[in-house]
Amino acid sequence: MKQDDMEETVLDMVKKLRAYADAVHGPTHARIAALETHMRKLEDKMEENHKQLREEIKEGFLQISAVQVKGSGTTRKHPPEREGKGIPRAKLWSFPCDCGESKRRWDG
């Protein structure tokens, strides 16, 4: 059987496919390697930040535990002042009646 000059052999096709695969996979593998390197750097930075945060928390905890809280030892004789000075006595006296209570029990 005689082959035409225009016909490609299987070996020629294999060579072309390998060249194509190299052309496609080369840049892809380079990008993947660059991403892996970038991810490692980010991972290292995150680990460093975690260590630093742990140290800061530990130092803060030690500072808090070192502080002693001392009380004054005195108690207040009067409750703290309120803005509105509370509810007027007349309103308080009419409240049980509004709720259906008998004031006779309260009047003594």
Backbone bond lengths (Angstrom), bond angles and torsions (degrees), N, CA, C in turn:
res aa  C-N    CA-C-N  psi(-1)  N-CA   C-N-CA  omega(-1)  CA-C   N-CA-C  phi
1 M - - - 1.432 - - 1.524 109.81 -
2 K 1.277 114.78 136.67 1.441 120.34 -176.26 1.529 109.71 -104.33
3 Q 1.336 116.66 132.42 1.471 120.49 179.77 1.516 109.73 -94.14
4 D 1.301 114.56 142.60 1.466 119.32 175.02 1.522 109.02 -77.03
5 D 1.292 116.03 155.75 1.461 119.90 177.74 1.530 111.49 -68.03
6 M 1.307 118.27 -24.76 1.459 122.58 -177.27 1.520 112.01 -81.10
7 E 1.283 117.99 -21.37 1.453 121.29 -178.21 1.518 110.93 -74.49
8 E 1.333 115.50 139.13 1.460 119.80 178.43 1.514 109.17 -93.36
9 T 1.291 114.76 143.66 1.458 118.59 176.16 1.525 108.45 -86.15
10 V 1.293 115.28 167.11 1.466 121.36 178.27 1.525 109.79 -62.01
11 L 1.312 117.48 -38.23 1.461 120.76 179.83 1.529 111.48 -64.05
12 D 1.327 116.48 -38.06 1.465 119.46 177.23 1.530 110.96 -63.78
13 M 1.321 115.84 -41.62 1.469 120.88 178.47 1.525 110.92 -63.79
14 V 1.330 116.23 -41.37 1.469 120.57 179.10 1.523 110.08 -62.45
15 K 1.326 117.14 -43.11 1.463 121.10 179.44 1.527 110.93 -61.32
16 K 1.329 116.39 -43.16 1.458 120.14 179.77 1.534 111.27 -65.31
17 L 1.321 116.51 -41.80 1.467 120.21 179.23 1.528 111.39 -64.68
18 R 1.326 116.99 -39.51 1.468 120.33 178.11 1.526 110.78 -65.67
19 A 1.312 116.65 -41.24 1.465 120.48 178.14 1.532 110.43 -62.47
20 Y 1.338 115.35 -41.60 1.461 119.79 177.95 1.530 111.00 -63.69
21 A 1.328 116.68 -45.00 1.467 121.13 179.55 1.528 110.68 -60.90
22 D 1.324 116.82 -42.37 1.466 120.28 178.24 1.529 111.04 -63.94
23 A 1.326 115.98 -39.78 1.462 120.04 -179.52 1.526 111.49 -66.28
24 V 1.327 116.47 -36.83 1.465 120.64 -178.47 1.525 111.11 -80.49
25 H 1.323 117.31 -45.90 1.461 120.90 -173.44 1.523 113.54 -75.94
26 G 1.306 118.37 -28.61 1.468 120.81 -178.79 1.523 112.53 -58.26
27 P 1.327 118.60 -57.72 1.467 119.94 179.07 1.531 113.03 -64.36
28 T 1.329 115.99 -34.24 1.462 119.31 179.10 1.518 110.31 -63.47
29 H 1.322 116.76 -45.95 1.463 120.14 179.34 1.524 111.02 -65.26
30 A 1.319 117.47 -35.08 1.468 120.58 177.47 1.528 110.57 -65.05
31 R 1.328 116.76 -41.77 1.469 120.31 177.87 1.518 111.27 -64.95
32 I 1.327 116.38 -41.48 1.463 120.34 178.95 1.522 110.13 -62.31
33 A 1.323 117.48 -43.55 1.463 121.16 179.15 1.532 110.54 -62.92
34 A 1.335 117.08 -40.42 1.466 120.42 178.62 1.527 110.96 -64.52
35 L 1.331 116.44 -40.73 1.467 120.15 177.39 1.522 111.53 -64.54
36 E 1.320 117.14 -40.99 1.463 120.29 178.04 1.527 110.76 -60.82
37 T 1.325 116.34 -43.23 1.464 120.32 178.63 1.525 110.77 -62.64
38 H 1.319 116.26 -44.56 1.465 120.88 179.44 1.532 110.81 -62.13
39 M 1.323 116.67 -42.85 1.464 120.91 179.24 1.525 111.25 -63.70
40 R 1.316 117.88 -39.58 1.471 120.60 177.52 1.525 110.69 -62.18
41 K 1.340 116.18 -42.33 1.464 119.79 178.89 1.529 110.78 -62.57
42 L 1.331 116.43 -43.48 1.460 120.11 178.21 1.523 111.54 -63.54
43 E 1.311 116.30 -40.86 1.461 120.77 178.87 1.529 110.62 -62.48
44 D 1.330 116.83 -43.26 1.465 120.59 178.36 1.526 111.19 -63.54
45 K 1.330 116.06 -41.33 1.461 120.07 179.72 1.529 110.74 -64.92
46 M 1.337 116.85 -41.46 1.462 120.59 178.14 1.519 110.99 -63.51
47 E 1.310 117.09 -42.85 1.459 120.93 179.11 1.529 110.58 -62.35
48 E 1.327 116.40 -41.09 1.465 120.71 178.32 1.534 110.60 -63.79
49 N 1.332 116.86 -42.15 1.462 120.73 178.21 1.522 111.36 -64.09
50 H 1.324 117.73 -38.42 1.464 121.46 178.44 1.522 110.44 -64.47
51 K 1.329 116.87 -43.10 1.465 120.08 178.53 1.524 110.70 -62.13
52 Q 1.326 116.00 -44.34 1.459 120.56 -179.89 1.531 110.63 -63.15
53 L 1.326 117.14 -41.74 1.456 121.30 178.98 1.519 110.93 -64.39
54 R 1.337 116.92 -42.64 1.467 120.13 177.44 1.524 111.07 -59.64
55 E 1.340 116.25 -42.83 1.465 119.99 179.46 1.525 111.10 -64.06
56 E 1.330 117.10 -42.25 1.462 120.44 179.13 1.523 111.19 -64.00
57 I 1.321 117.06 -41.27 1.466 120.72 178.41 1.520 109.74 -64.64
58 K 1.324 116.77 -43.21 1.461 120.75 179.86 1.527 110.55 -62.64
59 E 1.340 117.41 -44.52 1.460 121.07 178.49 1.525 110.80 -63.02
60 G 1.322 116.68 -42.76 1.464 120.71 178.53 1.510 111.44 -62.86
61 F 1.314 117.26 -40.18 1.460 121.61 179.25 1.516 110.22 -65.22
62 L 1.325 116.46 -42.22 1.460 119.94 179.12 1.523 110.94 -65.43
63 Q 1.323 117.31 -38.16 1.462 119.70 178.45 1.518 111.16 -66.53
64 I 1.324 116.55 -39.58 1.464 120.23 179.41 1.518 110.16 -66.44
65 S 1.331 117.45 -42.73 1.458 119.68 -178.11 1.520 111.65 -70.65
66 A 1.342 117.73 -22.98 1.461 120.66 179.71 1.523 111.79 -77.81
67 V 1.311 117.58 -23.24 1.461 120.79 -179.25 1.519 108.89 -77.07
68 Q 1.329 115.82 130.05 1.461 119.91 177.49 1.517 108.19 -101.27
69 V 1.305 115.18 130.02 1.451 120.01 179.06 1.514 107.35 -93.47
70 K 1.322 116.28 121.21 1.460 120.65 -179.19 1.521 108.53 -109.69
71 G 1.324 116.05 134.58 1.453 121.12 176.12 1.517 110.02 -88.12
72 S 1.331 116.58 161.10 1.458 120.00 -177.97 1.523 111.14 -77.57
73 G 1.298 118.06 -21.83 1.459 121.30 179.94 1.514 112.70 83.18
74 T 1.302 118.57 -5.89 1.459 121.29 178.54 1.513 108.72 -110.71
75 T 1.307 115.06 149.52 1.461 119.86 176.60 1.518 108.27 -109.97
76 R 1.271 116.29 155.42 1.456 120.81 179.92 1.520 109.81 -76.41
77 K 1.304 114.96 139.26 1.459 119.32 176.39 1.521 110.27 -86.70
78 H 1.319 116.06 -26.67 1.456 120.99 -179.19 1.524 108.49 -124.48
79 P 1.327 116.60 143.35 1.468 118.07 176.72 1.525 109.77 -65.66
80 P 1.317 117.38 159.22 1.468 119.34 179.99 1.523 111.18 -62.29
81 E 1.314 116.03 149.89 1.463 121.87 -179.22 1.523 109.71 -67.14
82 R 1.319 115.46 139.82 1.461 120.97 176.94 1.514 108.89 -104.73
83 E 1.308 115.20 159.07 1.463 119.17 -178.53 1.527 111.46 -65.94
84 G 1.328 117.10 -50.51 1.456 120.86 -174.81 1.513 113.18 -89.99
85 K 1.292 118.59 3.16 1.468 124.31 -178.40 1.521 111.44 58.36
86 G 1.292 118.50 23.74 1.453 121.09 175.02 1.518 113.33 83.52
87 I 1.336 115.51 -164.69 1.466 122.87 -177.67 1.531 107.66 -97.26
88 P 1.339 117.72 135.73 1.470 119.58 178.89 1.530 111.63 -59.99
89 R 1.335 115.69 148.36 1.466 122.39 -175.85 1.529 111.55 -60.43
90 A 1.317 118.05 -36.93 1.469 121.08 -179.32 1.523 110.76 -62.90
91 K 1.330 116.37 -39.85 1.468 119.43 178.19 1.518 110.40 -66.81
92 L 1.320 116.42 -40.76 1.461 119.49 179.35 1.526 110.78 -62.82
93 W 1.328 117.32 -36.95 1.457 120.77 -177.54 1.521 110.82 -71.95
94 S 1.341 117.82 -32.82 1.463 119.70 -178.93 1.531 112.26 -84.26
95 F 1.312 117.92 -15.35 1.462 120.96 -177.99 1.526 112.96 -60.77
96 P 1.356 120.47 -46.33 1.478 118.40 179.15 1.521 112.39 -60.47
97 C 1.329 117.05 -35.59 1.462 119.95 179.52 1.525 110.32 -66.64
98 D 1.326 116.14 -39.44 1.461 120.28 178.64 1.519 111.36 -63.37
99 C 1.308 116.97 -29.25 1.465 121.32 -179.21 1.521 112.41 -91.04
100 G 1.349 117.68 3.20 1.452 120.34 176.75 1.519 114.04 92.62
101 E 1.309 119.67 11.52 1.463 122.93 178.25 1.523 109.54 -83.97
102 S 1.312 115.47 153.21 1.452 120.58 175.43 1.520 108.51 -90.24
103 K 1.342 116.35 127.03 1.463 119.98 -179.33 1.522 111.23 -75.16
104 R 1.298 118.53 -15.38 1.463 120.78 -178.91 1.520 111.17 -61.26
105 R 1.336 115.81 -37.06 1.470 118.62 178.32 1.515 110.69 -66.65
106 W 1.304 117.48 -29.90 1.459 122.01 -175.10 1.530 111.61 -86.92
107 D 1.325 116.04 -24.08 1.455 119.37 -173.13 1.519 111.90 -77.28
108 G 1.294 117.48 -22.13 1.452 121.79 175.30 1.440 110.82 74.20
